Amino acid sequence: MKKFILILILLSDSAFSQNSIHIIPEPVSLQTLSGEFVLTKDVKVNIPNSNAEVRNVVQLFVESLALPTGFQLNIIENIKFSPFKSINFILDENVLVSPDRYILEVSSKRINIKASSAQGMFYAIQTLMQLLPKQIESNSTQKIIWKIPSVNIIDAPRYGWRGVMLDVSRHFFPKEYIKKFIDQLARLKFNSFHWHLTDDQGWRIEIKSYPKLTSVGAWRVQRTGKWWEREPAKDDEERSYGGFYTQDDIREIVKYAQERYITILPEIDVPGHSLAVLAGYPEFSCGGGKFEVNAGVKFYKDVENTLCPANEQVYVFLDKVLGEIAQLFPNQYIHIGGDEAYKGYWEKSAECQALMKREGLKTMDELQSYFIKRVEKIVQSKGKRMIGWDEILEGGLAPNATVMSWRGMKGGINAAKQNHQVVMSPWEFVYLDLYQGDPAIEPATYGMARLKKTYSFEPTPRGVEGKLILGGQGNLWTESVPTTRHLEYMLYPRAFALSEVLWSQKEKKNWDYFTKKLETYFPRMDEAKLNYALSMYDAVVRTEKDGDGKLKIELSTEVNGLEIYYTFDGTNPDNYTPKYQGKLLEIPKTATTLKVITYQNGKPKGKQITLTMKDLQDRVGRYKMITEMLDE
């Protein structure tokens, strides 16, 4: 493997010499050649004889070309040399030994795609689509010349687990949008879609054994406004906000994802985050009473949202639920959550105390571990493996569990030291619902994960055995993401950064080159009518106090080549107002407002940021965390 990668690197051009060809994620080797292939309606698509999987992949490719180009390309089964101008899909076991590696060769006469499997061919197609003009993303036929530059590309992913999680509990997104989401993941060569299907705010999957999970648990009162500051539900209000996926929906989406070489990881979050379960089945709680699907109302210790580990009926419930889940999802894993379980109601429960005494459990963490280990046995009885958030480490890790580390890298490191497999998903790098620009001009959320921070993510820590790090994952929680347009705004362009982190070789990463590639990709997203953030062009404003307690301001940018202009007099800055010269700014005594904007090549580039003196003072302490940009 190491020898193979070394050969590929040696074959490549100098690391970032490409000027006009921009591929995300960056391939192992990209050699530019003279000439171009012009796609016309007469081009033939050659595939191997009698290979249904390759035919399915190529059929998707031909269909994706049909609308924007207007061409209905013919597929023929003849992999031998063709006199026609052709796109040739070549299965060759001698080329590459792994199913997701490929070679893409483009000349003026033909395009050759070589791989040892249809999966590798699929990834080659995603690269080929990026070589086509931006109009290939359009939803209508475009009258242009479809030129593809001549190249030789050799490519293979760094990690086997390249994932994105979407939370559909806080806000429900319909089936057709989930397919669109999967399409976009596939374009960036992600191969895992982690589907967070249950939480306190809604249960989103039909379970035939327990119909009230969806008839009650999938619906809540309609509320808008800031999450955790919403008004509680009234008894006479209609519970009409929400939705769920039927089992037929699930089968349809699973098949759709499989055709795009994406595996869906279902998450049933237990024992905490279970208020939607208890709303329909209160008997699974420790304290009992009436429960309500949460609509974004702040709660913690005053509302029970955990399943009772001392109630044997809970395990009967989970056995049936996970049995149905196992039948719907072919993934070898089921994610059981395991995070943020409040244990106060367990401490008050006589049944839990009796269980602890009977099992010799000394702490609440050990009680949760008892629960998780029993759940693992249920998961294994369904022919699956269990994965959970890093809290499952507490009190003793289940014997065969895989850990998804979200509270930084530490949980993953600890799990790997115990010889458990790990997926790295640290919040400060890859939580895609965090601020990606200045909180003063971004929709309200929490924390900070700028694009450059995401791009700097390194999934394999030093001192950890590499084979135990399966890969990484970005997580898009949706408390503050109520619409699909805003979902896209939070996802892009950070998903591009994450795709390069997880696919590309570490040596190929280059921040400045990556941002230049993004600038060529944004017009493609406009063609596809996808929303995205341009926050990387905005100024970064930091504050600090000197030894005399005097407030000082530091300005910077994520993207190189930007100029920063500012004012303290209340007027709007432009490239005729003071230019930031890299030194800490002192605030004039009578100033009430700082205004900042970035320029590039004499034109405004970023959004204007306006901050009062109180805002700046607050950032020294309260906003220190969310204004932290990078570990330089």
GIPE-V416301 format. One record per backbone hydrogen bond with DSSP energy under -0.5 kcal/mol. CO is the residue of the C=O (numbers start at 1). NH is the residue of the N-H. E is the energy in kcal/mol with one decimal. If there is no record, write none. Layout:
CO NH E
CO NH E
This chain:
1 5 -2.4
2 6 -2.3
3 7 -2.3
4 8 -2.1
5 9 -2.4
6 10 -2.4
7 11 -1.8
8 12 -1.0
9 12 -0.6
14 17 -1.8
20 22 -0.6
21 23 -0.5
29 154 -1.8
30 13 -0.6
30 32 -0.5
31 152 -2.2
35 150 -2.0
36 38 -0.5
37 39 -0.7
37 148 -2.5
39 146 -0.6
40 43 -1.4
43 74 -0.6
44 46 -0.6
44 87 -2.5
45 76 -2.9
46 89 -2.5
48 51 -0.8
50 52 -0.5
51 55 -2.2
52 56 -2.3
53 57 -2.0
54 58 -2.8
55 59 -2.5
56 60 -1.9
57 61 -1.8
58 62 -2.9
59 63 -2.4
60 64 -2.1
61 65 -1.4
62 66 -1.4
63 67 -0.8
65 69 -2.1
66 70 -2.2
68 142 -3.2
71 73 -0.8
74 45 -2.6
74 76 -0.5
76 47 -2.2
76 78 -1.2
85 44 -2.3
86 88 -0.5
86 111 -2.2
87 46 -2.3
87 89 -0.5
88 90 -0.6
88 113 -3.3
89 91 -0.6
90 92 -0.6
90 115 -1.9
92 95 -1.5
92 96 -0.9
98 101 -1.4
99 120 -1.0
102 155 -2.3
103 114 -2.7
104 153 -2.9
105 112 -2.8
106 151 -0.5
109 86 -1.2
110 107 -2.5
111 88 -3.7
111 113 -0.5
112 105 -2.8
112 114 -0.5
113 90 -3.4
114 103 -2.4
115 92 -2.1
117 121 -1.5
118 122 -2.2
119 123 -1.9
120 124 -2.0
121 125 -2.1
122 126 -1.6
123 127 -1.6
124 128 -2.6
125 129 -2.6
126 130 -1.0
127 130 -0.5
127 131 -0.9
128 131 -0.8
128 132 -0.9
133 136 -2.1
134 137 -2.0
135 138 -1.9
142 144 -1.4
144 146 -0.6
145 147 -1.5
146 39 -2.9
148 37 -3.1
150 33 -2.6
151 106 -3.0
152 31 -2.8
153 104 -2.8
154 29 -2.2
155 102 -2.0
160 162 -0.6
161 472 -1.9
162 191 -2.3
162 192 -1.7
163 474 -2.0
164 194 -2.0
165 476 -2.2
166 168 -0.7
166 196 -2.2
174 177 -0.6
174 178 -1.9
175 179 -1.8
176 180 -1.6
177 181 -2.7
178 182 -2.3
179 183 -2.4
180 184 -1.9
181 185 -2.0
182 186 -2.5
183 187 -1.9
184 188 -1.1
185 188 -0.5
185 190 -2.3
186 189 -1.8
191 263 -2.7
192 164 -1.8
192 194 -0.6
193 195 -0.7
193 265 -2.6
194 166 -2.4
194 196 -0.8
195 197 -1.3
195 267 -2.2
196 168 -1.9
197 204 -2.3
199 202 -1.3
199 276 -0.6
200 294 -1.8
202 199 -1.1
202 204 -0.5
204 245 -2.9
207 210 -1.1
210 213 -1.7
211 214 -1.3
211 215 -2.3
212 216 -1.6
212 217 -2.1
214 218 -0.7
216 219 -1.5
217 203 -1.6
218 243 -1.7
220 241 -2.6
226 229 -1.8
228 298 -0.7
234 237 -1.6
238 222 -0.5
238 240 -1.2
240 242 -0.5
241 220 -2.0
245 206 -2.4
246 250 -2.3
247 251 -2.3
248 252 -2.2
249 253 -2.6
250 254 -3.0
251 255 -2.2
252 256 -2.1
253 257 -2.6
254 258 -2.6
255 259 -2.1
257 260 -1.4
257 262 -2.3
258 261 -1.9
263 193 -2.6
263 265 -0.5
264 266 -0.7
265 195 -2.9
266 268 -0.5
266 335 -2.5
267 197 -1.3
267 198 -0.5
267 269 -0.6
268 270 -0.7
270 338 -1.2
271 307 -2.1
274 278 -2.2
275 279 -1.9
276 280 -0.7
277 280 -0.9
277 281 -2.5
281 284 -1.9
282 285 -1.8
284 308 -2.5
296 228 -2.1
296 230 -1.2
300 303 -0.7
305 274 -2.8
307 309 -0.6
308 311 -1.4
310 312 -0.7
311 314 -1.6
311 315 -0.7
312 316 -1.4
313 317 -2.6
314 318 -2.6
315 319 -2.0
316 320 -1.9
317 321 -2.7
318 322 -2.8
319 323 -1.3
320 324 -1.9
321 325 -2.4
322 326 -2.5
323 327 -1.3
324 328 -1.2
325 328 -0.6
325 329 -2.0
328 330 -0.5
332 385 -3.3
334 387 -1.9
335 268 -2.5
336 270 -2.2
336 338 -0.8
337 389 -2.4
340 342 -0.8
343 347 -1.9
344 348 -1.1
345 349 -0.6
346 349 -0.8
349 353 -2.2
350 354 -2.3
351 355 -2.3
352 356 -2.5
353 357 -2.1
354 358 -2.4
355 359 -2.4
356 360 -1.0
356 361 -2.5
363 367 -1.5
364 368 -2.3
365 369 -2.4
366 370 -2.1
367 371 -2.0
368 372 -3.0
369 373 -2.7
370 374 -1.8
371 375 -2.3
372 376 -2.6
373 377 -1.6
374 378 -1.7
375 379 -2.8
376 380 -2.8
377 381 -1.8
378 382 -0.8
379 382 -1.1
379 384 -1.8
380 383 -1.9
385 334 -2.2
386 402 -2.1
387 336 -2.3
388 404 -2.9
389 392 -2.2
390 393 -1.8
391 394 -1.6
393 396 -1.8
398 401 -1.4
402 388 -1.8
403 405 -0.7
403 423 -2.4
404 390 -1.1
404 406 -0.7
405 425 -2.5
406 408 -1.7
406 427 -2.7
409 413 -2.3
410 414 -2.8
411 415 -2.3
412 416 -2.5
413 417 -2.2
414 418 -0.9
415 418 -0.7
415 420 -2.3
416 419 -2.0
421 403 -2.3
422 470 -2.5
422 471 -0.8
423 405 -2.0
424 473 -1.7
426 429 -1.6
426 430 -2.5
427 431 -1.6
430 432 -1.0
430 475 -2.6
431 434 -1.4
435 449 -3.1
438 441 -2.0
438 442 -0.7
446 435 -0.6
447 435 -1.6
450 454 -2.3
451 455 -2.4
452 456 -1.3
454 457 -1.4
459 461 -0.8
461 464 -1.4
465 468 -1.8
466 469 -1.5
468 422 -2.8
468 470 -1.0
470 160 -0.8
470 161 -1.8
471 424 -2.4
472 163 -2.3
474 165 -3.1
475 432 -2.5
475 433 -0.6
475 477 -0.7
476 167 -2.0
478 481 -1.4
483 487 -1.9
484 488 -2.2
485 489 -1.9
486 490 -2.1
487 491 -1.9
488 492 -2.8
491 495 -2.6
492 533 -2.2
493 496 -0.9
493 497 -1.5
494 498 -2.5
495 499 -2.2
496 500 -1.7
497 501 -2.0
498 502 -2.2
499 503 -2.2
500 504 -1.1
502 159 -1.7
503 158 -1.5
505 508 -2.0
505 509 -0.5
506 509 -1.2
510 514 -2.6
511 515 -2.3
512 516 -1.5
513 517 -2.1
514 518 -2.3
515 519 -1.6
516 520 -1.0
517 520 -0.7
517 521 -1.1
518 521 -0.6
518 522 -2.3
521 524 -0.7
521 525 -1.7
522 526 -2.0
523 527 -1.8
524 528 -1.7
525 529 -0.5
525 530 -2.5
526 529 -1.0
534 537 -1.9
535 538 -1.7
536 558 -0.5
536 559 -1.0
538 558 -0.5
539 541 -0.5
540 542 -0.6
540 556 -1.7
542 554 -2.7
544 552 -3.3
546 549 -2.1
550 546 -2.4
551 587 -0.7
552 544 -2.1
553 585 -3.3
554 542 -2.8
556 540 -3.2
559 562 -0.7
563 599 -2.6
564 580 -3.2
565 597 -2.3
567 595 -2.3
568 592 -0.7
568 593 -0.7
574 577 -1.7
578 566 -2.2
585 553 -2.1
588 591 -1.5
592 613 -1.4
594 611 -2.8
595 567 -2.0
596 609 -2.7
597 565 -2.8
598 605 -2.7
598 606 -0.8
599 563 -2.7
600 603 -1.6
603 600 -2.8
609 596 -2.3
611 594 -3.2
612 616 -2.1
613 617 -2.3
614 618 -2.7
615 619 -1.4
616 620 -0.6
617 620 -1.2
617 621 -0.6
618 621 -0.9
618 622 -0.7
618 623 -1.6
621 624 -1.7
623 627 -1.5
625 628 -1.0
630 632 -1.2
